[in-house]
Amino acid sequence: MKKKSLIFSTVVAMILVVLGIFTYSCQAQAIKSKKYVQESIPTIFFHGYGSSYKAETQMTEAIKQAGVTRKIIRVNVSPNGYVKIIGSIPQKTKNPIVEVNYDNNKMTNYHTAGLWAKNVIEALQQDYKFKKVNLVGHSMGNMAINYYILDNYKNKKLPKVNKVVDIAGHFNGIIDEDDEPNQVTLNKAGKPDKMDQTYQQLLKLRKIYPTNTKVLNIYGDKNDGTHSDGAVTNSSSKSLKYLVSKRAKSYQEKKIVGKMAAHSKLHENKQVDRILIKFLWAK
């Protein structure tokens, strides 16, 4: 009898401990959440060339750990542009995160990248009926975002773009392809003195970029004299200013310096995490 009583007491004690930990965790999450806006606007992450959704997980997990959200789902895009949503967003979820994965991660047609971004947004919109969206891109992911905007600005059925974070964007060339370090200069407005073919296409953004959109441009400088992140020059990244700043609701730049400012390190950089979180969700 005593043995049964001891077992029962032990089980009750363990349940109380688990409940206590759960309650504390919920309270801690609630306290963290108070620091951030509580909205149903999804934030969609687009990865770079040759990459996958895994390049987004450092940032998305940092966002979750900070208490911004509790929900991260994934959207897979097949080589023919077919969209599959992996996971679901419950009603009343605040600040949901969407990690996009392009199966064909070496596709370089920017209009197609923008079309696939549209497919992702339309599929999510159909299921969740949101009116606004935040977009975050790294490297090639920035082209998916900006060509999505470029090719769909007349489509009033799509959600409004609330905020955009461009990380390591190659808006006016890539080193060893159509740009070299310290070869292109920008004027005060961000206009480059040399423009590649892609940049000339993007010039249309100066006339159609959404006026309700806030933009954060994050770029890296390895501090090795190249004024670049190793793959993209700072002038190429900063040339975004000339394309969008006159129309965007706001435009700001953040320079990251050092080894962790290398092109493929920026999405693993805790400083970038903090800057991104503050821009997107801080009250």
For each residue, the residues with C-beta under 8 A, 3 or more apart:
1: 4 5
2: 5 6
3: 6 7
4: 1 7 8
5: 1 2 8 9
6: 2 3 9 10
7: 3 4 10 11
8: 4 5 11 12
9: 5 6 12 13
10: 6 7 13 14
11: 7 8 14 15
12: 8 9 15 16
13: 9 10 16 17
14: 10 11 17 18
15: 11 12 18 19
16: 12 13 19 20
17: 13 14 20 21
18: 14 15 21 22
19: 15 16 22 23
20: 16 17 23 24
21: 17 18 24 25
22: 18 19 25 26
23: 19 20 26 27
24: 20 21 27 28
25: 21 22 28 29
26: 22 23 29 30
27: 23 24 30 31
28: 24 25 31 32 67
29: 25 26 32 33 67 70
30: 26 27 33 34
31: 27 28 34 67
32: 28 29 35 36 66 67 68
33: 29 30 36 38 67 68 94
34: 30 31
35: 32 67 282 283
36: 32 33 66 67 68 95 277 281 282 283
37: 95 281 282 283
38: 33 94 95
39: 94 95
40: 92 93 94 96 130
41: 95 130 132 133 134 162
42: 89 96 97 98 124 128 130 133 134
43: 63 95 96 97 98 133 134 135 136 280
44: 75 98 100 120 121 124 133 134 135 136
45: 53 56 59 60 97 98 99 100 136 137 138 141
46: 100 102 117 135 136 137 138 140 141 142 144 145
47: 51 52 53 55 56 100 101 102 105 138 139 140 141
48: 51 55 137 138 139 140 141 168 264 267
49: 105 106 108 139 140
50: 105 106
51: 47 48 54 55 105 138 139 140
52: 47 55 101 102 105
53: 45 47 56 57 74 99 100 101
54: 51 57
55: 47 48 51 52 58 138 264 267
56: 45 47 53 59 60 99 100 138 267
57: 53 54 60 61 99
58: 55 61 62 267 268 273
59: 45 56 62 63 136 267 272 273 276
60: 45 56 57 63 64 72 97 99
61: 57 58 64 65 72
62: 58 59 65 66 270 273 277
63: 43 59 60 66 68 69 95 97 273 276 277
64: 60 61 67 68 69 70 72 97
65: 61 62
66: 32 36 62 63 273 277
67: 28 29 31 32 33 35 36 64
68: 32 33 36 63 64 95 277 280 281
69: 63 64 72 93 94 95 96 97
70: 29 64 93 94
71: 89 90 93 96 97
72: 60 61 64 69 87 96 97 98 99
73: 85 86 87 88 89 96 97 98 99
74: 53 85 86 87 98 99 100 101
75: 44 83 84 85 86 98 99 100 101 120 123 124
76: 83 84 86 101 103
77: 81 82 83 84 100 101 102 103 116 119 120
78: 81 82 83 84 103 104
79: 103 104 107
80:
81: 77 78 112 115 116 119
82: 77 78 119
83: 75 76 77 78 119 120 123
84: 75 76 77 78
85: 73 74 75 88 123 124 127
86: 73 74 75 76
87: 72 73 74
88: 73 85
89: 42 71 73 93 96 127 128
90: 71 93
91:
92: 40
93: 40 69 70 71 89 90 96
94: 33 38 39 40 69 70
95: 36 37 38 39 41 43 63 68 69 281
96: 40 42 43 69 71 72 73 89 93
97: 42 43 45 60 63 64 69 71 72 73
98: 42 43 44 45 72 73 74 75 120 124
99: 45 53 56 57 60 72 73 74 75
100: 44 45 46 47 53 56 74 75 77 117 120
101: 47 52 53 74 75 76 77
102: 46 47 52 77 105 107 113 116
103: 76 77 78 79
104: 78 79 107
105: 47 49 50 51 52 102
106: 49 50
107: 79 102 104 112 113
108: 49 140
109: 112 113
110: 113 114 143 144 147 198 201
111: 114 115 147 151
112: 81 107 109 115 116
113: 102 107 109 110 116 117 140 143 144 147
114: 110 111 117 118 143 144 145 146 147 148 149 150 151 152
115: 81 111 112 118 119 148 151
116: 77 81 102 112 113 119 120 144
117: 46 100 113 114 120 121 135 144 145 147 148
118: 114 115 121 122 148 151 152 158
119: 77 81 82 83 115 116 122 123
120: 44 75 77 83 98 100 116 117 123 124
121: 44 117 118 124 125 133 148 158 159
122: 118 119 125 126 158
123: 75 83 85 119 120 126 127
124: 42 44 75 85 98 120 121 127 128 130
125: 121 122 128 129 130 158 159
126: 122 123 129
127: 85 89 123 124
128: 42 89 124 125
129: 125 126
130: 40 41 42 124 125 133 159
131: 159 160
132: 41 159 160 161 162
133: 41 42 43 44 121 130 159 160 161 162
134: 41 42 43 44 161 162 163 164 165 280
135: 43 44 46 117 145 148 161 163 164 165
136: 43 44 45 46 59 141 164 165 167 276 280
137: 45 46 48 140 141 142 143 144 145 164 165 166 167 169
138: 45 46 47 48 51 55 56 141 142 167 168 266 267
139: 47 48 49 51 142 167 168 169 170 231 232 263
140: 46 47 48 49 51 108 113 137 143 144 170
141: 45 46 47 48 136 137 138 144 145 167
142: 46 137 138 139 145 146 166 167 168 169 170 171
143: 110 113 114 137 140 146 147 169 170 198
144: 46 110 113 114 116 117 137 140 141 147 148
145: 46 114 117 135 137 141 142 148 149 164 166
146: 114 142 143 149 150 166 171 202 205 243
147: 110 111 113 114 117 143 144 150 151
148: 114 115 117 118 121 135 144 145 151 152
149: 114 145 146 152 153 161 205 208 209 210
150: 114 146 147 153 201 202 204 205 208
151: 111 114 115 118 147 148
152: 114 118 148 149 155 158
153: 149 150 208 209 210
154:
155: 152 158
156:
157:
158: 118 121 122 125 152 155
159: 121 125 130 131 132 133
160: 131 132 133 210 212 213
161: 132 133 134 135 149 164 210 212 213
162: 41 132 133 134 212 213 214
163: 134 135 213 214 215 216 279 280
164: 134 135 136 137 145 161 213 214 215 216
165: 134 135 136 137 215 216 218 276 279 280
166: 137 142 145 146 169 215 216 217 218 237 240
167: 136 137 138 139 141 142 218 219 266 267 272
168: 48 138 139 142 218 219 220 229 231 232 237 263 266 267
169: 137 139 142 143 166 217 219 232 236 237 240
170: 139 140 142 143 173 174 179 231 232 236 237
171: 142 146 198 199 202 236 237 239 240 243
172: 179 184 192 194 195 196 198 199 235 236 239
173: 170 177 178 179 184 196 198 199 232 233 236
174: 170 177 178 179 231 232 236
175: 179 180 181 226 228 230 231 232 233
176: 180
177: 173 174
178: 173 174 196 197
179: 170 172 173 174 175 183 184 196 232 233 235 236
180: 175 176 183 233
181: 175 225 226 227 228 233
182: 226 227 233
183: 179 180 194 233
184: 172 173 179 192 193 194 233 235 236 239
185: 192 193 235
186: 189 190 191 192 193 235 238 239 241 242
187: 190 191 193
188:
189: 186 241 242 245
190: 186 187 238 239 240 241 242 243 245
191: 186 187 239 242
192: 172 184 185 186 195 199 235 236 239 242
193: 184 185 186 187
194: 172 183 184
195: 172 192 199 200 203
196: 172 173 178 179 199 200
197: 178 200 201
198: 110 143 171 172 173 201 202
199: 171 172 173 192 195 196 202 203 239
200: 195 196 197 203
201: 110 150 197 198 204
202: 146 150 171 198 199 205 243
203: 195 199 200 206 243
204: 150 201 207 208
205: 146 149 150 202 208 209 243 244 247
206: 203 209 242 243 244 246 247
207: 204 247
208: 149 150 153 204 205 247
209: 149 153 205 206 213 243 244 247 248
210: 149 153 160 161 213 247 248
211: 247 248 249
212: 160 161 162 249
213: 160 161 162 163 164 209 210 244 248 249
214: 162 163 164 248 249 250 251 279
215: 163 164 165 166 240 244 245 248 250 251 252
216: 163 164 165 166 252 253 254 275 276 279
217: 166 169 237 238 240 241 251 252 253 254
218: 165 166 167 168 253 254 256 266 272 275 276
219: 167 168 169 229 232 234 237 238 253 254 255 256
220: 168 228 229 230 255 256 257 261 262 263 265 266
221: 227 228 229 234 255 256 257 261
222: 226 228 229 230 257 258 259 261 262
223: 257 258 261
224:
225: 181
226: 175 181 182 222 230 233
227: 181 182 221 233 234 235
228: 175 181 220 221 222 231 232 233 234
229: 168 219 220 221 222 232 234 237 261 262 263 266
230: 175 220 222 226 262 263
231: 139 168 170 174 175 228 263 264
232: 139 168 169 170 173 174 175 179 219 228 229 236 237 263
233: 173 175 179 180 181 182 183 184 226 227 228 236 237
234: 219 221 227 228 229 237 238 255
235: 172 179 184 185 186 192 227 238 239
236: 169 170 171 172 173 174 179 184 192 232 233 239
237: 166 168 169 170 171 217 219 229 232 233 234 240
238: 186 190 217 219 234 235 241 253
239: 171 172 184 186 190 191 192 199 235 236 242 243
240: 166 169 171 190 215 217 237 243 244
241: 186 189 190 217 238 244 245 251 253
242: 186 189 190 191 192 206 239 245
243: 146 171 190 202 203 205 206 209 239 240
244: 205 206 209 213 215 240 241 247 248 251
245: 189 190 215 241 242 248 251
246: 206
247: 205 206 207 208 209 210 211 244
248: 209 210 211 213 214 215 244 245 251
249: 211 212 213 214
250: 214 215
251: 214 215 217 241 244 245 248
252: 215 216 217 279
253: 216 217 218 219 238 241
254: 216 217 218 219 275
255: 219 220 221 234
256: 218 219 220 221 260 261 266 269 271 272
257: 220 221 222 223 261
258: 222 223 261
259: 222 262 265
260: 256 265 266 268 269 271
261: 220 221 222 223 229 256 257 258 265 266 269
262: 220 222 229 230 259 265 266
263: 139 168 220 229 230 231 232 266
264: 48 55 231 267 268
265: 220 259 260 261 262 268 269
266: 138 167 168 218 220 229 256 260 261 262 263 269 272
267: 48 55 56 58 59 138 167 168 264 272
268: 58 260 264 265
269: 256 260 261 265 266 272 273
270: 62 273 274
271: 256 260 274 275
272: 59 167 218 256 266 267 269 275 276
273: 58 59 62 63 66 269 270 276 277
274: 270 271 277 278
275: 216 218 254 271 272 278 279
276: 59 63 136 165 216 218 272 273 279 280
277: 36 62 63 66 68 273 274 280 281 282
278: 274 275 281 282
279: 163 165 214 216 252 275 276 282
280: 43 68 134 136 163 165 276 277
281: 36 37 68 95 277 278
282: 35 36 37 277 278 279
283: 35 36 37
